[in-house]
Structure formats: structure tokens, C-alpha cells
Amino acid sequence: MNIFVFSKLERSKKIEKFKYMQTKLIVVVKMAEGICYVCNQTFTAASKDALVDKIVEHIMASHHGWVWGDAMQAKNVFEKCPNCGADLVEQFARKVTVRYVKG
């Protein structure tokens, strides 16, 4: 067994160091995480909504043909909604992407 003897100066330095360690502030920023359901590329953003926008933008740029095929299978025959003109492919990508986002 080792016995250590510290001078008063050494003890005060150790106590100050210990006090400093106790007062450290740790900030944790929770990020939303998700993947592209086509290529499994991971994405992160500050909020879930921002992340969905980021992934849908990636999907529309890189995998439009793939998602168009998924969106237009049997049920849908229009690329744009005949009543309001909304892009059905983007709506489908957004609907699917929400399932692949955590956070």
C-alpha cells in the first residue's frame, strides 16, 4: 500500500482542480438523424423538419426516377395533381422519408 503525503500547497492545488472539474458545463445538442431510403446515405440536421427537407431534396436530385417509379405504381397515373398542381412524387418522397428519420 502506498502512502502519499502532500504539502498544504499541493493539497490546495488539487482541491482547486477538483472544484474546476465539478463546475464544467457540458452542452449536448440533440441532432435529428435519418437516412435516404434509396441509397442509405446518412444525414443529420438540427430539427426533424429540416432533416426531412434535406433528405427529400437529395432524393429529388439523385433518385427522382426511382421515387417516380415507386410513387406511380398502379395507383397513381398523374405526375402532378390535376386539381392543385402539387408534385405527387415529392409528396411520396416526403411521406416515405418521415419513416426513416429519428429525432
C-alpha positions as CSV (number, residue, x, y, z in Angstrom):
1,M,0.0,0.0,0.0
2,N,1.3,3.4,-0.9
3,I,1.0,6.4,1.4
4,F,1.2,9.8,-0.1
5,V,1.9,12.9,1.9
6,F,1.1,16.3,0.3
7,S,2.1,19.7,1.4
8,K,-0.6,22.3,2.1
9,L,0.2,24.0,-1.3
10,E,-0.2,20.7,-3.2
11,R,-3.5,20.0,-1.4
12,S,-4.9,23.4,-2.3
13,K,-4.0,22.9,-5.9
14,K,-5.7,19.5,-6.0
15,I,-8.8,20.9,-4.4
16,E,-9.0,23.8,-6.8
17,K,-8.6,21.4,-9.7
18,F,-11.4,19.2,-8.3
19,K,-13.6,22.3,-7.9
20,Y,-12.9,23.3,-11.5
21,M,-13.8,19.8,-12.7
22,Q,-17.1,19.9,-10.9
23,T,-18.2,23.2,-12.4
24,K,-17.5,22.3,-16.1
25,L,-20.6,22.9,-18.2
26,I,-21.4,20.2,-20.7
27,V,-23.7,21.2,-23.5
28,V,-25.4,18.4,-25.5
29,V,-27.1,19.3,-28.8
30,K,-29.5,16.7,-29.9
31,M,-29.5,16.3,-33.7
32,A,-32.1,14.6,-35.8
33,E,-30.7,11.7,-37.8
34,G,-32.0,9.9,-40.8
35,I,-31.2,8.0,-44.0
36,C,-32.1,8.2,-47.6
37,Y,-34.3,5.1,-48.1
38,V,-32.9,4.6,-51.6
39,C,-29.1,4.7,-51.1
40,N,-28.9,4.5,-47.2
41,Q,-26.8,7.7,-47.1
42,T,-27.0,9.2,-43.6
43,F,-28.0,12.8,-42.9
44,T,-28.2,15.0,-39.8
45,A,-29.9,18.3,-39.1
46,A,-30.9,20.5,-36.1
47,S,-34.6,19.5,-36.3
48,K,-36.7,16.8,-37.8
49,D,-38.4,19.1,-40.3
50,A,-35.1,20.5,-41.6
51,L,-33.8,16.9,-41.9
52,V,-36.8,15.8,-43.9
53,D,-36.4,18.8,-46.2
54,K,-32.7,17.9,-46.7
55,I,-33.3,14.3,-47.4
56,V,-36.2,15.0,-49.8
57,E,-34.0,17.5,-51.7
58,H,-31.3,14.8,-52.0
59,I,-33.9,12.2,-53.2
60,M,-35.4,14.5,-55.8
61,A,-31.9,15.4,-57.1
62,S,-30.3,12.0,-57.1
63,H,-33.1,9.4,-57.2
64,H,-36.0,11.0,-59.0
65,G,-36.5,8.1,-61.4
66,W,-36.5,5.6,-58.6
67,V,-39.0,7.5,-56.5
68,W,-41.2,8.3,-59.5
69,G,-41.5,4.6,-60.2
70,D,-42.4,3.9,-56.5
71,A,-44.9,6.8,-56.5
72,M,-46.6,6.0,-59.8
73,Q,-47.1,2.2,-59.2
74,A,-50.5,1.1,-60.2
75,K,-52.5,3.6,-58.1
76,N,-51.3,7.0,-59.4
77,V,-51.4,8.0,-63.0
78,F,-50.5,11.7,-62.8
79,E,-47.1,13.2,-62.0
80,K,-48.9,16.3,-60.8
81,C,-52.2,16.6,-59.0
82,P,-54.8,17.6,-61.6
83,N,-56.6,19.8,-59.0
84,C,-53.9,21.7,-57.3
85,G,-50.8,21.0,-59.3
86,A,-48.8,19.6,-56.4
87,D,-45.9,17.3,-57.2
88,L,-47.0,13.8,-56.2
89,V,-43.5,12.4,-56.5
90,E,-42.2,14.9,-53.9
91,Q,-45.2,14.2,-51.6
92,F,-44.5,10.5,-51.8
93,A,-40.8,11.1,-51.1
94,R,-41.7,13.2,-48.1
95,K,-44.2,10.6,-46.8
96,V,-41.6,7.8,-47.0
97,T,-38.7,9.8,-45.6
98,V,-40.6,10.6,-42.4
99,R,-40.4,6.9,-41.5
100,Y,-36.6,6.9,-41.9
101,V,-36.0,9.9,-39.6
102,K,-35.1,9.6,-35.9
103,G,-35.1,12.5,-33.5
